[in-house]
């Protein structure tokens, strides 16, 4: 199999599986988890399956998160649109929504 095909397969299969639904879990991953993913991809770079100039898993996860926020923010028909809180202008962020407050559950 040619090298270009192997690189395409690596991106389509390996990176897709590693970063599947990353906007949902990347913020909860520990530094150790992220370092293990980065190390796995570096092994792919050493084997010639992934270019060293290609985006890192951290960059790919942040890009996916940004795309999710942008698609949610600008599409009034997105299923998550109604869950977004009101706009916030207290301090600059990547988005201008108020983050949800933590709810406390009282048990009797």
Secondary structure, 3 states (H helix, E strand, C coil): CCHHHHHHHHHHHHHHHHCCCHHHHHHHCCHHHHHHHHHHHHHHHHCCCCCCCCCCHHHHHHHHHHHHHHHHHHCCCCCCHHHCCCECCCCCCCCCECCCCCCCCCCC
